[in-house]
Amino acid sequence: MSEQAVAQVPSDGPVDPALVEEQAYAVTTFLNGVMVRQVIGDPRLETAEELTRLLHALVAGVAASHHVHASQV
């Protein structure tokens, strides 16, 4: 399900399944951490807009890292 959500984020080129899988893993891991922090009473994310901004930044960062790594091969 997370891969389907990540695949909906606009990209600059064709969808790369390996990149989508890596992004989905990062998003799922990040969200797990957010939930744990919420449970222990550390609600640093107060709005949906803030969470959305961070998720988009995470997806973009993984894409940038993936492209850099691919160009080094």
C-alpha positions in Angstrom: 0.0 0.0 0.0 2.8 2.4 0.8 4.4 1.8 -2.7 1.1 2.7 -4.3 0.9 5.9 -2.3 4.5 6.8 -3.2 3.9 6.1 -6.9 1.2 8.8 -6.8 3.8 11.5 -6.0 4.7 13.4 -9.2 8.1 12.7 -10.5 10.3 14.1 -13.2 10.6 10.9 -15.2 9.3 7.4 -15.6 8.4 5.4 -12.5 11.4 3.3 -11.3 10.0 0.3 -9.3 13.3 0.0 -7.3 13.1 3.7 -6.4 9.4 3.4 -5.4 10.2 0.4 -3.2 13.1 2.3 -1.5 10.9 5.4 -1.0 8.0 3.4 0.4 10.4 1.7 2.9 11.7 5.1 4.0 8.2 6.5 4.3 6.9 3.5 6.3 10.0 3.7 8.6 9.5 7.4 9.1 5.8 7.1 9.9 6.5 4.3 12.4 8.8 6.7 14.2 6.2 9.5 14.1 3.6 7.2 15.7 6.0 6.1 18.4 6.8 9.7 19.2 3.1 10.5 19.4 2.4 7.6 21.7 5.2 8.7 24.1 3.8 12.2 24.2 6.2 14.1 21.8 3.7 15.6 19.3 6.2 17.7 17.3 4.1 17.2 14.2 1.0 19.3 14.9 -0.5 19.6 11.5 -1.2 17.5 8.5 0.5 20.1 6.3 3.7 19.7 8.2 3.6 15.9 7.9 2.9 16.2 4.2 5.8 18.6 3.7 8.2 16.2 5.6 6.9 13.2 3.6 7.4 14.9 0.3 10.9 16.0 1.4 11.7 12.4 2.4 10.5 11.0 -0.9 12.5 13.7 -2.8 15.6 13.0 -0.7 15.5 9.3 -1.4 15.0 10.0 -5.1 18.0 12.4 -5.2 20.1 9.8 -3.3 19.0 7.0 -5.7 19.9 9.1 -8.8 23.3 10.0 -7.4 24.0 6.3 -6.5 22.8 5.2 -10.0 25.0 7.7 -11.8 28.0 6.4 -9.8 27.5 2.8 -11.0 
